[in-house]
Amino acid sequence: MKTNGQLDFSDPDTVMQLTKTLLQVDFDLKMELPDDRLCPPVPNRHNYILWLKDLLDTSSYQEPGRRLSGLDIGTGASCIYPLLGCTQRPWYFVATDIDPKSLAYARKNVQANHLENRIRILARTATDALLPLDDLDVESIDFVMTNPPFYETDAEMRASAKLKSRPPNSACTGAPVEMVCEGGEVAFVGRILAESLRLRERVQWYTSMLGKLSSLEVVVDMLREKGVGNYAVTEFVQGHKTRRWAVAWSFGLMRPAQDVARGMKALAWKKILPPTVDYVLGDGPIRDVGALGASIDATMQSLELISWHWDKQRLEGVGRARENVWSRAWRRRKLRERDNAPGGSSVGASADDETCSFGFVIGVTVGVKETRVACRWAEGHDEVIFTSFCGFLKTQLG
């Protein structure tokens, strides 16, 4: 404690006690940590979990809170991500690390919180695959998370610590095995990306926290080079000084909500953001929302969609389409198929053909002075189809 009554964040004992207290008071978690391993800042780590929850919740048609399985790469002595995740959701984890001391403490922390049946600690080596699905004989998991070592060399870590020592803002007790890896965090995430290109949809979301904004830019470039268009970026801001960033990518069709995927507000970073998934179709004076909802419902019912459900109470509808069935080109093709079919019968998609290329959510929001109709791109890889659909619906609604 400083003489002015404030916490002394340059004192490792103070930081350690603060971490233990926050975990106990806010999450009912017990934690034991060695003096020579990272003591994780709870708010920063919790921000990652909160974003991960939003990422998974908004990229699914199912209700939030379902049972999910995750992999925490480099869990550390604290095993903090699995512990925080399990206190808030019915999640299950495999937590890996290459450091024997960290693994021993991670096991102690899992046992102390009686979570052995939901968190499995797995020892790995530096040359093992980072995503051990085959070694675990697991077909698929829902997410991967990691907080990789920032630094490329010991010298870089020491230089960074020296710069921060005038005056110190916080105590860092991390060991080199936690702070340094060849190529730094970009190379570490690059390894995950390389493995993800093989595993693809066996993992719904691959994610990583990053300590440098420059790393985020490089990783986004790597994703784009590999043709990965379904990705998300965000910024974690804690207090006035600490900033971290996160990136996620998926080979699946489901896309997260706009505020989750584009969590960086500064215009300077617009260049690294993924495509927008929200489109406001109408924003004007208050209308008869019952009639407006009926009009939207009727328009969607007229299309040959895989599925469409309109919720009158929530003023929200969810639809899925095989292709752009609203376009003139599609209608002309259907007419030709009908004309060329025996007896002029209509030729449609097979009842068993449930392949979806575009999923969407249409919502009506009633404000004090206006009614807003918006469409969210929820599923698919083709931005052109989303834009086309929004144009069609806007025309239909007048």
Secondary structure as UniProt FT lines:
FT   TURN            3..4
FT   TURN            9..10
FT   HELIX           12..27
FT   TURN            35..36
FT   HELIX           42..58
FT   STRAND          68..73
FT   TURN            76..79
FT   HELIX           80..88
FT   STRAND          91..97
FT   HELIX           100..112
FT   TURN            113..114
FT   TURN            116..118
FT   STRAND          119..123
FT   TURN            126..127
FT   TURN            133..137
FT   STRAND          141..146
FT   HELIX           154..163
FT   TURN            164..165
FT   HELIX           176..179
FT   TURN            182..183
FT   HELIX           184..199
FT   HELIX           200..202
FT   STRAND          203..210
FT   HELIX           213..225
FT   TURN            226..227
FT   STRAND          231..238
FT   TURN            239..241
FT   STRAND          242..249
FT   HELIX           258..261
FT   STRAND          262..263
FT   HELIX           267..272
FT   STRAND          278..284
FT   HELIX           289..301
FT   STRAND          307..311
FT   TURN            312..315
FT   STRAND          316..321
FT   TURN            325..326
FT   HELIX           328..340
FT   HELIX           342..344
FT   TURN            351..352
FT   STRAND          358..366
FT   STRAND          371..379
FT   HELIX           383..397
//
